[in-house]
Amino acid sequence: MHFSEEQLKEIEQMAGLFFSPADIADNLQLNAEDSERFIALIEIKDPHVYLPFRRGRLKTEAELRESIKMAAMNGSSPAQGMMIQFYKDSQ
């Protein structure tokens, strides 16, 4: 299964908005067989499709964590708790 550069960028963008692999396959207008194959490639972490998918999710997660960090630094107790949990989860 081969995707164009434009499709790979779309996968990354949609993953960054936390769309599921199935939703991304629908948006790419894949037929049922290709949709199943696309989802399987994500699940087995095939680098051609998984890396753009993962990169999109990680970029957005980093942006969210940066926002949470700023809120924590400005005294938000819930944000501080989240940052502590992020720290613990990273150990």
One Martini backbone bead per residue (centre of mass of N, CA, C, O) as a GRO file, in nm:
protein
   91
    1MET     BB    1   0.095   0.038   0.025
    2HIS     BB    2   0.052   0.366  -0.116
    3PHE     BB    3   0.146   0.704  -0.038
    4SER     BB    4   0.130   1.016  -0.064
    5GLU     BB    5   0.245   1.303   0.059
    6GLU     BB    6  -0.035   1.423   0.105
    7GLN     BB    7  -0.149   1.182   0.266
    8LEU     BB    8   0.063   1.185   0.492
    9LYS     BB    9  -0.011   1.470   0.590
   10GLU     BB   10  -0.307   1.399   0.655
   11ILE     BB   11  -0.248   1.188   0.865
   12GLU     BB   12  -0.095   1.375   1.057
   13GLN     BB   13  -0.315   1.587   1.097
   14MET     BB   14  -0.543   1.396   1.201
   15ALA     BB   15  -0.383   1.273   1.434
   16GLY     BB   16  -0.346   1.560   1.573
   17LEU     BB   17  -0.680   1.542   1.616
   18PHE     BB   18  -0.754   1.242   1.711
   19PHE     BB   19  -0.804   1.051   1.495
   20SER     BB   20  -0.884   0.765   1.382
   21PRO     BB   21  -0.791   0.533   1.161
   22ALA     BB   22  -1.077   0.499   1.044
   23ASP     BB   23  -1.129   0.799   0.984
   24ILE     BB   24  -0.888   0.838   0.797
   25ALA     BB   25  -0.970   0.628   0.588
   26ASP     BB   26  -1.231   0.770   0.512
   27ASN     BB   27  -1.100   1.038   0.420
   28LEU     BB   28  -0.921   0.879   0.198
   29GLN     BB   29  -1.118   0.681   0.049
   30LEU     BB   30  -1.114   0.390   0.133
   31ASN     BB   31  -1.161   0.089   0.096
   32ALA     BB   32  -1.225  -0.177   0.287
   33GLU     BB   33  -0.955  -0.322   0.242
   34ASP     BB   34  -0.765  -0.072   0.277
   35SER     BB   35  -0.864   0.006   0.554
   36GLU     BB   36  -0.773  -0.250   0.701
   37ARG     BB   37  -0.476  -0.224   0.621
   38PHE     BB   38  -0.421   0.051   0.748
   39ILE     BB   39  -0.490  -0.029   1.039
   40ALA     BB   40  -0.279  -0.258   1.052
   41LEU     BB   41  -0.028  -0.079   1.004
   42ILE     BB   42  -0.061   0.077   1.264
   43GLU     BB   43  -0.060  -0.165   1.464
   44ILE     BB   44   0.238  -0.272   1.348
   45LYS     BB   45   0.419  -0.020   1.282
   46ASP     BB   46   0.446   0.083   1.004
   47PRO     BB   47   0.652   0.333   0.902
   48HIS     BB   48   0.500   0.465   0.660
   49VAL     BB   49   0.233   0.522   0.852
   50TYR     BB   50   0.302   0.547   1.157
   51LEU     BB   51   0.488   0.795   1.172
   52PRO     BB   52   0.282   1.016   1.091
   53PHE     BB   53   0.078   0.943   1.304
   54ARG     BB   54   0.260   0.979   1.557
   55ARG     BB   55   0.359   1.265   1.500
   56GLY     BB   56   0.085   1.403   1.520
   57ARG     BB   57   0.024   1.324   1.812
   58LEU     BB   58   0.284   1.436   1.949
   59LYS     BB   59   0.259   1.731   1.872
   60THR     BB   60  -0.008   1.782   2.020
   61GLU     BB   61   0.078   1.684   2.297
   62ALA     BB   62   0.302   1.894   2.333
   63GLU     BB   63   0.119   2.142   2.316
   64LEU     BB   64  -0.059   2.066   2.557
   65ARG     BB   65   0.168   2.047   2.767
   66GLU     BB   66   0.256   2.339   2.739
   67SER     BB   67  -0.010   2.458   2.839
   68ILE     BB   68  -0.009   2.315   3.111
   69LYS     BB   69   0.257   2.432   3.210
   70MET     BB   70   0.172   2.728   3.206
   71ALA     BB   71  -0.060   2.692   3.406
   72ALA     BB   72   0.115   2.583   3.635
   73MET     BB   73   0.305   2.837   3.652
   74ASN     BB   74   0.024   3.012   3.715
   75GLY     BB   75  -0.129   2.813   3.952
   76SER     BB   76  -0.263   2.553   3.850
   77SER     BB   77  -0.359   2.279   4.012
   78PRO     BB   78  -0.444   2.081   3.788
   79ALA     BB   79  -0.184   2.126   3.619
   80GLN     BB   80   0.015   2.037   3.832
   81GLY     BB   81  -0.094   1.749   3.855
   82MET     BB   82  -0.038   1.673   3.561
   83MET     BB   83   0.268   1.717   3.566
   84ILE     BB   84   0.326   1.508   3.780
   85GLN     BB   85   0.209   1.272   3.616
   86PHE     BB   86   0.397   1.295   3.376
   87TYR     BB   87   0.650   1.242   3.537
   88LYS     BB   88   0.574   0.962   3.650
   89ASP     BB   89   0.520   0.830   3.362
   90SER     BB   90   0.836   0.878   3.268
   91GLN     BB   91   0.985   0.661   3.469
   0.00000   0.00000   0.00000
